[in-house]
Amino acid sequence: MNLESYERTFSTNDKIDHLAVKKHIRKLEELDQYLPKLQSFILVQNTVTQKYDYVCDNYETLLGYEKKEVREQGMPYHFSKIHPQDVPNWLKILDDLMVYTMNNVPQKERVKCVYYWNYRLKNKQGIYVNIQVHQTPLYFDSKGKPILGFSQNTIMGNTKRQPMVGVCKKLNANNEYETLFYKNYSKSLIIDNLSNRELDIVRLLSKGHTTKEISNKLNISTHTTATHRKNILSKLNFKNSLEIVNYCNENHLF
């Protein structure tokens, strides 16, 4: 796989101070002895060296590849398992998220950001499984570029191809993650035309929150929430909130 685009996205002249992240690695290694065998595996990726500073034991359990092998060969080994049809969108997602972060998020606020994307990855049995990545930056270079990240990678329940999306969210003053960036890179989804605020309301509706609860979480009035909800139903041509929930579940959103 040609990783020139990936290298450009994460290029930096800085070197990572490993003492700054060593405590994170040590704690993850301790937790690995106690965590249950879930449908997720944890990686800490160093984009400067294109190596994984940490690979949890569950990587072997879920994908079948040896942990030692991925540690030795690094990111190119893992990335080579991504479905070829997904690679262009995956690279575009990473580039767009980086460009958005560097141009739109103040440097001091970037530590509060989390990123989501997805792709299909081939396991040891030769089956492509859907991986949803939730990544949080652990280390930034002198310009505020995230170059080392902690990611929780979850294998979704089925092997059907899913729309590829890229998302950036930031923890706000109300201790809620608000959507800063959302883009669908595959087939069109009907929620693509919603505003970021409307997407936040759809996300909370999909999780079963009431109008009052949504208002409290987003620090807006119930009247404003109700108005947004009415506009969302109109835009999506849905009759009620249940149809929104069903649509989100069917498309594995949020």
N, C-alpha and C positions, 0 to 999 in steps of 0.2 A: 504494500500500500504506500502511495506517495503522501508523505506527511508534511510537505513544504507549506501548505496552507495552515496546518496546525502550528507549525513552528513559527510562522509569521504572526499568527494571532497571539501567541504567548511569548514572543521574543522579548528579551530583556538583557541588559548588561550587568544586572545585579546577580549576586550569588545568595542562596538561601542560607541563613544562619540556622544550622540544624539544632543548635542548643535551644533555639526559640520554640522548636516544635517537638523536641525530644520528649517533653513531659506528656504531650498528647499521645505519642506513639506508645510510651510506657503504659499509660492507662488503658489504651485500646488492647494491648497485649494481655493485660491483666483481665479485662472484661471478656476477652475471647474465651477464657477458660470457663466462664459461667453463663454466657449468653445461650439461650435456646436455639435450636436449629430452625430458624425462620426462613422465609422465601426471599431473604435479602443477604447481601454481602457488603462489607465495608472496605473501601480503598482509600489510601492517602496518596495522591499523585503529585509528583514533582515535575512540573512542566518545563523546568530548566534542563534537567537531566533526562527527561522522558522516562523516568523510572518510578516505581511504586515504593514509597518509603514504608508502606504497611499494606499487607494483604491478609484479610481475616481467614480463618480456617474454613468458614462456610463457602468460600470461593470454590474450593475443591468439591465440597459436597453438592453444590448446586449445578456447577458447570462441568465438573469432571476433570478439569485440567489441574496439573500439579501446581501447588502454591509456589514451590521452589522455582519452577520453570518461569512463571510469570514475573517473579521477583528478579530473576537473572536477566530475562530478555526485555522486561519493561513494557512500556505502553504499546510499542509497535506489535508485540505479540498479542496483547489483548485486542487492540484495534483491528488486527488482521482478521478477527472472527466476526466483525460487523458485516451484516449483509451488504454486498456490493451496491445494491440499489439504494441503500440508506446512507451510504458514505457521503455523497454530495450534499444532501440536506443536513446531515450531522455536522459537517465542517462549516456549512453556512450558518447553522444555529449557533455554534461556538463563536464564530466571528461576529455575528450580529449582537450576541449578548455582551461580548467584550467591548465592541464599539459603543453600544448603548451605555454600558457602565462607565466607560472612560469619558464620555461626552455629556452624560446627563445626571450622574450620581456624584455628589460632592465627595471628595476623597475620604473625609472623616466619617461619612455615612456608609461607605462600601462594606464595612465590617458587619453591617446589619442585613446585608443582602443574602438571599438564597436563590439558587438557580435550578431549573427543572428542564430536562429534555428526555428524549427516548429514542431507542433504535432497536433493531433486531440483531441478536448475537447468536452465533452457532455454538452449541455445546459439544461436548466430547462425542456424543452419539450422532452428531451431524444434523441435529434439529435446531432450527432457528427459534429462539424464545424472545419474547418482548421484554426489554429491560427499561425500566423507568429510573432515571438518575436524579437524585436530590443532592446537590452539591453546595457546600458552604466553604468560602475561602478561609484558609488558616494563616496565610502569610502573603504580604504584599511587597512589591519592590518599591524603590524610592519614589516612583511616580504614581504609586497607588494601584498598580496593575496586579490583580490576583494571580499568583504564580504557583501556589501550592494549595490544594484543596482536599477537604474531607468529603467523601461521597458515600451515600447509602444507595445501593443499587438493588432494586426490587424486581423480581421476575413476576410478570403478570400472569394471570391464571390460564390464558389460552395462547395459542400460537398464531391466531389470526392477525394479519397485518393491521397496525393501528396508525392513525394519523400522527405524523411527527410534529411536535410542537416545541417551541422554546419559550421559557417563562423566566422573568426576573421579578422577585418580590422583595419587599423591604419591611422590616419590623418598624412600625410607627410608634408614636407616643402613647397610643392606647394598647400597646403590646399585641397588636394584630398585624399579620402580614398583609400588606396591600400590594396589588398588582401594579408594577411599573411598566412592564413590557410583556406582551403576549403576541405570539405569531404562530400561525399554523403553516407548516411547510409542505404539507401533503394535499390531499383532496380538501375541498372547501368544507368548512363546518359552519353551521348557521349562526354560531355565536361570534364569528369573526368580525361582524359589524357592530358589536357592542363596545361601549366605552370601557375604560379601566374600572370606573366606579360600578358600572353595570355588571362587569365580570366579577367584581368582589361580591356583589349581591347574589349573583347566580351561584357562586362558589358556596356562600353561606346557606343559601336555600337548599343546595344539593346535599348539604350536611345536616339538614333537618332543623335549621334555626327558624324561629318565628320572626315576624316583622319587628316586634319589640326587641328581641335579642339582637337582630341585625342592626337596628338603630343604635343600640348601646355599644356594640362592638365597633361600629364605624363612626360613632359620635355624631350622628345626624338625627333629625326628628323622625318620628314614625310616619308623619305625613310625607316627608321627602322619600323615605323608604318605600312607602305605598305607591308613590308616584313613579319611582324608578321601576318597581315591580310591574306596574300597569304598562309602562313603556316597553319593558322587556318582553312581556307576553305579546304585545302588539307586534314588535319587531320579529319575534320568533314564530309568530302565528300559532301560539300555544293557548290552550283554554285556561289552564291553571298551573299552579306551582308543581304539582305532581308530575306533569309532563316534562317540566324542566329537570326535575330530579331523575326521571327515567332516562332522559336524553343524555344527561351527564354520566350516568352509570353505564349506559350502553357504549359510550365513546371513551370511557375511562378517563374522564376529565377530572382535574383537581385532586 
